[in-house]
Amino acid sequence: MSDAKSKPVEKMSFEEALAELEGIVRQLEAGEVELEKSIAIYERGAALKAHCDARLKSAELKVEQIVQGAGGPTTEPASFE
C-alpha cells in the first residue's frame, strides 16, 4: 500500500483507489492512528472516494451508451440492482 500512497489519485485505477480506500477505513476504524495522521489519511480517503465515484459514473455512462435496442443502438439508464 505504500506505493499506492505516493501515486497521485487521478492516475489510479478504480481497483487501486478502492484498495487504498479500504486500507484507510481499516486504519481509522482501528483508532490507533495519531490525530494528525488521521486527518491526513482522511483527506486522502475523501479524494479516493471522489475518484472512485467519478470512475463508476463514467463506467455507468459507457454502459448506457452500449445498450442495444431492437431498432439499433439506444441510450437507456443502466440498472445495477
C-alpha positions in Angstrom: 0.0 0.0 0.0 2.9 2.4 0.4 3.4 2.6 -3.4 -0.2 3.5 -3.9 0.0 6.3 -1.3 2.7 8.0 -3.4 0.7 7.7 -6.6 -1.5 10.6 -7.5 -5.1 9.7 -7.0 -6.1 10.9 -10.5 -3.7 8.4 -12.0 -5.0 5.4 -10.1 -7.3 2.7 -11.5 -10.6 2.2 -9.8 -9.3 -1.0 -8.2 -6.1 0.7 -6.8 -8.1 3.6 -5.4 -10.7 1.2 -3.8 -8.0 -1.0 -2.2 -6.2 2.0 -0.7 -9.6 3.5 0.5 -10.4 0.2 2.2 -7.0 0.3 3.9 -7.6 3.8 5.2 -11.0 2.8 6.5 -9.4 -0.1 8.4 -6.8 2.2 9.9 -9.3 4.8 11.0 -11.7 2.2 12.4 -8.9 0.7 14.5 -8.4 4.0 16.1 -4.7 3.5 16.6 -3.6 6.4 14.3 -2.3 9.7 15.7 -4.7 12.6 15.2 -2.6 14.5 12.7 -2.1 11.3 10.6 -5.8 10.5 10.9 -6.6 13.9 9.4 -4.1 13.4 6.5 -5.4 9.9 5.7 -9.0 11.0 6.0 -8.3 13.8 3.4 -6.7 11.2 1.1 -9.6 8.9 1.7 -12.1 11.6 0.6 -10.1 12.2 -2.6 -10.0 8.4 -3.3 -13.8 8.2 -2.7 -14.5 11.1 -5.1 -12.2 9.4 -7.7 -14.0 6.1 -7.3 -17.4 7.8 -7.7 -16.2 9.5 -10.8 -14.9 6.3 -12.3 -18.1 4.5 -11.5 -20.2 7.3 -13.1 -18.0 7.1 -16.2 -18.5 3.4 -16.5 -22.2 3.7 -16.0 -22.4 6.2 -18.8 -20.5 3.9 -21.1 -22.8 1.0 -20.3 -25.8 3.3 -21.1 -24.3 4.1 -24.5 -23.8 0.4 -25.3 -27.3 -0.8 -24.6 -28.8 -2.2 -27.8 -32.5 -1.9 -28.7 -34.5 -3.8 -31.4 -34.1 -0.8 -33.7 -30.4 -0.4 -33.1 -28.3 1.3 -30.5 -30.3 3.2 -27.9 -29.5 5.0 -24.7 -31.2 3.7 -21.6 -30.4 4.1 -18.0 -28.2 1.2 -16.7 -29.7 -0.8 -13.9 -27.2 -2.4 -11.5 -29.7 -3.6 -8.9 
